[in-house]
């Protein structure tokens, strides 16, 4: 059965020396059976040198080791490929042996990379389209509304142009135009947060959260710290969109009265948390599998971030995203600012 398997099988002793390998293991590594039986695990896995392998064996004996994980394997020609490894402990008398089943996941990794590239292209296209719509709203619709306002002011300032009984309607029209202008400006900001370029992520998130709370009559608790320079411009945009989508979901579904938003640095990560006291939802329901959450997860994956959704029926919802700080230099000390808005 071992020789017929599509997976590589290994049996080694507590020092990592191979005692048995099947045919698939030989094909995968490029070594002969005689060569393999003179080798040990550290010879084909650069991530597990002798010392670390010894620690792993000790953890296996203590029952504390993770027995299924992803690592790498090195072929005879020197190339390294990703593998998925499942390990079982075999005790014979007082001796400990390890039996491993190895699966080459190179194809899976390639498909995952292609999927990430496609997702990134789709999100870039979406952002470009949002910018186009924002420009058209600002340049075309905004200008047209402004022109109507100027015409109404001209009409209002012309003697006897508006009968007294039409003055209330004219005033109501002015009010409507101001409301439309504010709505268009908000849509432009939502579609293309130009503030990110000038104000930075922290102030942009604070501005958006305050406007959101005012518009929906929600209590807002803000707690933010200095995260300038910790993330790339692309990652800052992803974080902003995740926060934006989380708040939009609260407006659509939560029936909440209060919202808490936290954005700050924690060690080598930037953390963003959006929490509400609304109706919540059950994981696995249509709400839990909605497009908004899917998009948030895609953005988090592109950043190498961890996104957690904590929700229960009647208990509110929390979106918690942790973004690793990778290439940025350590910033100055974070100064937290807690505000009840």
Secondary structure, 3 states (H helix, E strand, C coil): CCCCCCCEEEEEECCCEEEEECHHHHHHHCCCHHHHCCCEHHHHCCCCCHHHHHHHHHHHHHCCCCCEEEEEEECCCCCEEEEEEEEEEEEECCEEEEEEEEEECHHHHHHHHHHHHHHHHHHHHHHHHHHHHHHHHHHHHHHHHHHHHHHHHHHHHCCCCCCHHHHHHHHHHHHHHHHHHHHHHHHHHHHCCCHHHHCCHHHHHHHHHHHHHHHHCCEEEEEECCCCCCCCHHHHHHHHHHHHHHHHHHHHHHCCCEEEEEEEEECCEEEEEEEECCCCCCCCCCCCCCHHHHHHHHHHHHCCCEEEEEECCCCCEEEEEEEECCCCCCCCCCCCEEEEC
